[in-house]
Amino acid sequence: MGPPAALFFGAAGATFRSSQVCSALRRLWRLGLPPAAALLQIASPFGLTAVAASPPHTTAKDQFGPLHSFVHRTLFMQHPSTYHTEKEPILVREFGRNMQAMILHTKAIEDAEERQAAIEHIVKLITNMYPDPQRSTEDYRIKIWSHILQICNYELEVDIPEEVPRKKEKIKPDAIPYPENNLRYRQYGRGIPQMIEKAIAMEDEDKKADFTRIIAAFMKQAYNKFNQGHATNELIADELHRLSKGELSISPKVYLDFLKPKYRRNNYYKKNNNYQKKRQYNNRR
């Protein structure tokens, strides 16, 4: 049995279900594992010797067909499975719990050459089992290496490609200052007071007057939306004078409704005449 199969059953085979083992054996058979010797060598990591040899077959379906009952009878009856809630959490759900067990088993191998060969077999196995057509092969291999290091908590002592980051950097973003809520005129928000401060700092009188008129128009529009009423120019001029502490002033006779749309959109226009035709037909009757 090749290295992928030995890793698979040596990692956590006693905790797998029979359907998972059969599915894994089928995938390993597609990778080139001869299934004739698989049934005899499955139980070897667990010290089981009473394994009946199956007659030689030609197709994978015939060879792996009786594997469900075989695994349940010889392996899982002696090594019962546990609930997933009692196991360690899955760090990369894309690979699953079985692949995580293989990676952690590889991490515990003492021989450096064997550990390097095992992790390379795992990378090939993941590439074939979970292909990603939207990525190039090299980019996908870097992603697989990154996930393997994440599962091992970046403590895997093997030769890693140069493009793969050796350690995950946790950068704490700067805290965003939360605005204060001591607004006296909530209907104007925070933008209009900032515009007023900018208008006070202007030196050009003509630009300052035009900008003040725009501020007053925004104030009138915001006041009408907040209070659901009609704001007069005298009210807006008085509040502008109060907000600017006497620095800005505007005449109540200035036109401030230029921000309103000129034409009101008619959303109730009937696009077809089905209703009128039906009404005419009913009148004829």
BELMODA-V991608 format. One line per field, one symbol per residue. phi: phi as a letter, one per 30 degrees, with the letter a starting at -180 (. if undefined). A space follows every 50 residues. Layout:
BEGIN
phi = ???
END
This chain:
BEGIN
phi = .deddddddddaddcddddddddddddddddjddddcdddcddddciccd bddcddbccddddcdddedddddccddcbddcddddcddddbdddjdddd dddddddddddddddddddddddddddddbdbddcddddddddddddddd ddhhbdcbdcedddddbddccdddddddddccddcddcicdddddddddd ddcdddddddddddddddddddddddchbccdddddddddddddhidcbb dddddbcdddddbddcdcdddbcdddddddddddd
END
